[in-house]
Amino acid sequence: MIFSTPAPYSENRLSEMLARNAQWAGQITAQDPDYFKRLSAGQSPAFTVISCCDSRADPNTLLQSNLGELFVYKNVANQAGLNDLSLQTAIQFSIDSLKVKHILVFGHHNCGGVRIALGLHAGGAPGDWLEGVRELAHDHQLFNPASPEQANRNVDKLCELNVIQQVRLAALSPSVNAAWGRGEPVAVGGLVYSLSTGRVIDLDCTIRSRAEIDERCFSAMKAICARYQ
Ligand SMILES: [Zn+2]
């Protein structure tokens, strides 16, 4: 079942999914009668994940995590804006209340949001949601590719650069800096998922203090640019 391609929407889909849920919960309870009791007692996730909404890029499935392991926040193109009150609340709650010590920005190749920012996808984004991605594309001269192949490479390159940019912003968030100020060992890192291989790659940009933000982000972006040359 897990390897099947999802069927198109039909009026029965919701009832089918609820039946699958009941079957799944029943199987778990049969094997471990206390599992959901333990799970409902509280959460202690190991990671806070800032992920894209893309239906194919689910961190829990891709990292084969268990319920309670990942505290996941999703938006289009995995943005970590300092003015995003909802995200900043999630980061603060995860660090202050859940005592999470590792934040991960989880991007993916061929991201629809990144394609919109490059003008390669029908439709658009309201307001300035993808403005930072557009600026990044402009800085790295990723507009006006010479060929369709180059356009696709530019999309994936921008997906990775965007992860680093969002790692930088997450590392600048007030809650992360307050935790560092208290001497807590909080880390902020970035991953990218390849839709075509199923593999998740560590972009080697993990930041563990405010002092190393610029250097870590610069070297990670440099490594991406070298890889896509
Ligand atoms: Zn996406």
Residues whose N, C-alpha, C, O or C-beta is under 5 A from the ligand:
A	BS01	ZN	C52 D54 A77 C111 G112 G113
